Amino acid sequence: MSIEIRFVGGPADGRTYAIPDAPPPPLYLISLAPPLSELFPSGRVEPSPIQKAEYEPLRVYGLPRRADDGAYLYQHRAAPLTADEREALARRRAERQAVEEQRRAELDETWQEIRRERPHYPESWRDL
C-alpha cells in the first residue's frame, strides 16, 4: 500500500508521487534539473550545486489537506528573496510605473485634442 502526494505550484505543479505507506513527510524536496548552460560549464571544473524545490503540506485547521482522490496536497515553498533580487524587483516595478504614467499622460493629451474637435464630449475620457 502507498500514499499519494500531489504538488501544487512551483516546478512540479500537478505531479503526483506514490510514497511508501507511512505518515506524510513534513517537507518534501525535489531536485531540479540545471539549465543547459550549466550542464557544460566553460572554464569551471566544479559542477554547479543541485537546486531543490521545497514543498510543505497544505493544512486546514492543522490537519493535512487532501484532494478529492485522497492524495495529500503539498504546496511549493519559495525561497526568500535576496537583497539583490528585491532591488531588481523594485527597479522593474518603478520602470513599469513610469511607463504607465507616461501612457496615461499621452492618453490624456490625445483626449484633449479630441475634445478640441468635439467640445460636447466629457471632460475626461474616464467619464465615458
C-alpha positions as protocol buffer text, in pm:
chain_id: "A"
residue {
  index: 1
  type: MET
  ca { x: 0 y: 0 z: 0 }
}
residue {
  index: 2
  type: SER
  ca { x: 123 y: 351 z: -68 }
}
residue {
  index: 3
  type: ILE
  ca { x: 21 y: 712 z: -13 }
}
residue {
  index: 4
  type: GLU
  ca { x: -7 y: 962 z: -296 }
}
residue {
  index: 5
  type: ILE
  ca { x: 133 y: 1314 z: -272 }
}
residue {
  index: 6
  type: ARG
  ca { x: 28 y: 1584 z: -523 }
}
residue {
  index: 7
  type: PHE
  ca { x: 231 y: 1902 z: -565 }
}
residue {
  index: 8
  type: VAL
  ca { x: 68 y: 2243 z: -607 }
}
residue {
  index: 9
  type: GLY
  ca { x: 264 y: 2534 z: -758 }
}
residue {
  index: 10
  type: GLY
  ca { x: 630 y: 2561 z: -841 }
}
residue {
  index: 11
  type: PRO
  ca { x: 823 y: 2345 z: -1087 }
}
residue {
  index: 12
  type: ALA
  ca { x: 643 y: 2018 z: -1001 }
}
residue {
  index: 13
  type: ASP
  ca { x: 290 y: 2160 z: -1023 }
}
residue {
  index: 14
  type: GLY
  ca { x: 33 y: 1887 z: -1076 }
}
residue {
  index: 15
  type: ARG
  ca { x: 272 y: 1594 z: -1039 }
}
residue {
  index: 16
  type: THR
  ca { x: 166 y: 1306 z: -818 }
}
residue {
  index: 17
  type: TYR
  ca { x: 406 y: 1067 z: -646 }
}
residue {
  index: 18
  type: ALA
  ca { x: 338 y: 748 z: -455 }
}
residue {
  index: 19
  type: ILE
  ca { x: 541 y: 702 z: -136 }
}
residue {
  index: 20
  type: PRO
  ca { x: 551 y: 401 z: 99 }
}
residue {
  index: 21
  type: ASP
  ca { x: 265 y: 376 z: 346 }
}
residue {
  index: 22
  type: ALA
  ca { x: 388 y: 598 z: 629 }
}
residue {
  index: 23
  type: PRO
  ca { x: 296 y: 935 z: 771 }
}
residue {
  index: 24
  type: PRO
  ca { x: 342 y: 1207 z: 507 }
}
residue {
  index: 25
  type: PRO
  ca { x: 676 y: 1387 z: 543 }
}
residue {
  index: 26
  type: PRO
  ca { x: 677 y: 1742 z: 689 }
}
residue {
  index: 27
  type: LEU
  ca { x: 888 y: 1870 z: 396 }
}
residue {
  index: 28
  type: TYR
  ca { x: 946 y: 1720 z: 53 }
}
residue {
  index: 29
  type: LEU
  ca { x: 1246 y: 1817 z: -161 }
}
residue {
  index: 30
  type: ILE
  ca { x: 1251 y: 1772 z: -538 }
}
residue {
  index: 31
  type: SER
  ca { x: 1577 y: 1802 z: -731 }
}
residue {
  index: 32
  type: LEU
  ca { x: 1559 y: 2041 z: -1026 }
}
residue {
  index: 33
  type: ALA
  ca { x: 1746 y: 1990 z: -1349 }
}
residue {
  index: 34
  type: PRO
  ca { x: 2007 y: 2263 z: -1402 }
}
residue {
  index: 35
  type: PRO
  ca { x: 1987 y: 2489 z: -1708 }
}
residue {
  index: 36
  type: LEU
  ca { x: 2155 y: 2356 z: -2021 }
}
residue {
  index: 37
  type: SER
  ca { x: 2425 y: 2624 z: -2000 }
}
residue {
  index: 38
  type: GLU
  ca { x: 2531 y: 2488 z: -1661 }
}
residue {
  index: 39
  type: LEU
  ca { x: 2549 y: 2127 z: -1777 }
}
residue {
  index: 40
  type: PHE
  ca { x: 2854 y: 2210 z: -1986 }
}
residue {
  index: 41
  type: PRO
  ca { x: 3039 y: 2477 z: -1787 }
}
residue {
  index: 42
  type: SER
  ca { x: 3305 y: 2667 z: -1971 }
}
residue {
  index: 43
  type: GLY
  ca { x: 3619 y: 2712 z: -1768 }
}
residue {
  index: 44
  type: ARG
  ca { x: 3477 y: 2563 z: -1447 }
}
residue {
  index: 45
  type: VAL
  ca { x: 3596 y: 2236 z: -1304 }
}
residue {
  index: 46
  type: GLU
  ca { x: 3334 y: 2206 z: -1031 }
}
residue {
  index: 47
  type: PRO
  ca { x: 2974 y: 2127 z: -1118 }
}
residue {
  index: 48
  type: SER
  ca { x: 2710 y: 2374 z: -1008 }
}
residue {
  index: 49
  type: PRO
  ca { x: 2517 y: 2285 z: -692 }
}
residue {
  index: 50
  type: ILE
  ca { x: 2194 y: 2094 z: -740 }
}
residue {
  index: 51
  type: GLN
  ca { x: 1889 y: 2315 z: -698 }
}
residue {
  index: 52
  type: LYS
  ca { x: 1599 y: 2180 z: -495 }
}
residue {
  index: 53
  type: ALA
  ca { x: 1235 y: 2285 z: -477 }
}
residue {
  index: 54
  type: GLU
  ca { x: 1077 y: 2264 z: -131 }
}
residue {
  index: 55
  type: TYR
  ca { x: 718 y: 2154 z: -78 }
}
residue {
  index: 56
  type: GLU
  ca { x: 530 y: 2157 z: 250 }
}
residue {
  index: 57
  type: PRO
  ca { x: 189 y: 2006 z: 329 }
}
residue {
  index: 58
  type: LEU
  ca { x: -118 y: 2222 z: 287 }
}
residue {
  index: 59
  type: ARG
  ca { x: -307 y: 2228 z: 614 }
}
residue {
  index: 60
  type: VAL
  ca { x: -669 y: 2302 z: 702 }
}
residue {
  index: 61
  type: TYR
  ca { x: -736 y: 2353 z: 1072 }
}
residue {
  index: 62
  type: GLY
  ca { x: -400 y: 2191 z: 1148 }
}
residue {
  index: 63
  type: LEU
  ca { x: -473 y: 1872 z: 953 }
}
residue {
  index: 64
  type: PRO
  ca { x: -314 y: 1779 z: 619 }
}
residue {
  index: 65
  type: ARG
  ca { x: -536 y: 1872 z: 327 }
}
residue {
  index: 66
  type: ARG
  ca { x: -629 y: 1604 z: 77 }
}
residue {
  index: 67
  type: ALA
  ca { x: -753 y: 1614 z: -280 }
}
residue {
  index: 68
  type: ASP
  ca { x: -1081 y: 1452 z: -382 }
}
residue {
  index: 69
  type: ASP
  ca { x: -897 y: 1134 z: -480 }
}
residue {
  index: 70
  type: GLY
  ca { x: -728 y: 1111 z: -137 }
}
residue {
  index: 71
  type: ALA
  ca { x: -383 y: 1241 z: -236 }
}
residue {
  index: 72
  type: TYR
  ca { x: -209 y: 1464 z: 17 }
}
residue {
  index: 73
  type: LEU
  ca { x: -155 y: 1816 z: -119 }
}
residue {
  index: 74
  type: TYR
  ca { x: 187 y: 1979 z: -88 }
}
residue {
  index: 75
  type: GLN
  ca { x: 240 y: 2348 z: -169 }
}
residue {
  index: 76
  type: HIS
  ca { x: 559 y: 2496 z: -314 }
}
residue {
  index: 77
  type: ARG
  ca { x: 757 y: 2694 z: -59 }
}
residue {
  index: 78
  type: ALA
  ca { x: 953 y: 2960 z: -245 }
}
residue {
  index: 79
  type: ALA
  ca { x: 1296 y: 3058 z: -121 }
}
residue {
  index: 80
  type: PRO
  ca { x: 1319 y: 3403 z: 37 }
}
residue {
  index: 81
  type: LEU
  ca { x: 1438 y: 3680 z: -194 }
}
residue {
  index: 82
  type: THR
  ca { x: 1792 y: 3808 z: -165 }
}
residue {
  index: 83
  type: ALA
  ca { x: 1863 y: 4180 z: -132 }
}
residue {
  index: 84
  type: ASP
  ca { x: 1972 y: 4196 z: -498 }
}
residue {
  index: 85
  type: GLU
  ca { x: 1652 y: 4026 z: -615 }
}
residue {
  index: 86
  type: ARG
  ca { x: 1443 y: 4266 z: -406 }
}
residue {
  index: 87
  type: GLU
  ca { x: 1625 y: 4566 z: -556 }
}
residue {
  index: 88
  type: ALA
  ca { x: 1576 y: 4429 z: -908 }
}
residue {
  index: 89
  type: LEU
  ca { x: 1203 y: 4379 z: -844 }
}
residue {
  index: 90
  type: ALA
  ca { x: 1172 y: 4733 z: -704 }
}
residue {
  index: 91
  type: ARG
  ca { x: 1358 y: 4872 z: -1007 }
}
residue {
  index: 92
  type: ARG
  ca { x: 1131 y: 4685 z: -1250 }
}
residue {
  index: 93
  type: ARG
  ca { x: 822 y: 4798 z: -1061 }
}
residue {
  index: 94
  type: ALA
  ca { x: 939 y: 5163 z: -1076 }
}
residue {
  index: 95
  type: GLU
  ca { x: 1010 y: 5130 z: -1450 }
}
residue {
  index: 96
  type: ARG
  ca { x: 663 y: 4984 z: -1513 }
}
residue {
  index: 97
  type: GLN
  ca { x: 501 y: 5263 z: -1312 }
}
residue {
  index: 98
  type: ALA
  ca { x: 693 y: 5526 z: -1511 }
}
residue {
  index: 99
  type: VAL
  ca { x: 582 y: 5367 z: -1839 }
}
residue {
  index: 100
  type: GLU
  ca { x: 221 y: 5354 z: -1716 }
}
residue {
  index: 101
  type: GLU
  ca { x: 230 y: 5720 z: -1609 }
}
residue {
  index: 102
  type: GLN
  ca { x: 370 y: 5819 z: -1950 }
}
residue {
  index: 103
  type: ARG
  ca { x: 97 y: 5618 z: -2124 }
}
residue {
  index: 104
  type: ARG
  ca { x: -171 y: 5788 z: -1915 }
}
residue {
  index: 105
  type: ALA
  ca { x: -27 y: 6132 z: -1990 }
}
residue {
  index: 106
  type: GLU
  ca { x: -25 y: 6056 z: -2364 }
}
residue {
  index: 107
  type: LEU
  ca { x: -382 y: 5926 z: -2344 }
}
residue {
  index: 108
  type: ASP
  ca { x: -498 y: 6238 z: -2159 }
}
residue {
  index: 109
  type: GLU
  ca { x: -323 y: 6461 z: -2413 }
}
residue {
  index: 110
  type: THR
  ca { x: -485 y: 6273 z: -2702 }
}
residue {
  index: 111
  type: TRP
  ca { x: -823 y: 6308 z: -2533 }
}
residue {
  index: 112
  type: GLN
  ca { x: -777 y: 6682 z: -2501 }
}
residue {
  index: 113
  type: GLU
  ca { x: -708 y: 6701 z: -2875 }
}
residue {
  index: 114
  type: ILE
  ca { x: -1027 y: 6506 z: -2942 }
}
residue {
  index: 115
  type: ARG
  ca { x: -1221 y: 6741 z: -2712 }
}
residue {
  index: 116
  type: ARG
  ca { x: -1098 y: 7046 z: -2903 }
}
residue {
  index: 117
  type: GLU
  ca { x: -1259 y: 6899 z: -3214 }
}
residue {
  index: 118
  type: ARG
  ca { x: -1570 y: 6775 z: -3031 }
}
residue {
  index: 119
  type: PRO
  ca { x: -1641 y: 7001 z: -2732 }
}
residue {
  index: 120
  type: HIS
  ca { x: -1961 y: 6816 z: -2642 }
}
residue {
  index: 121
  type: TYR
  ca { x: -1753 y: 6515 z: -2524 }
}
residue {
  index: 122
  type: PRO
  ca { x: -1697 y: 6477 z: -2146 }
}
residue {
  index: 123
  type: GLU
  ca { x: -1405 y: 6650 z: -1976 }
}
residue {
  index: 124
  type: SER
  ca { x: -1219 y: 6323 z: -1925 }
}
residue {
  index: 125
  type: TRP
  ca { x: -1220 y: 6002 z: -2128 }
}
residue {
  index: 126
  type: ARG
  ca { x: -1273 y: 5820 z: -1798 }
}
residue {
  index: 127
  type: ASP
  ca { x: -1625 y: 5972 z: -1782 }
}
residue {
  index: 128
  type: LEU
  ca { x: -1737 y: 5787 z: -2094 }
}
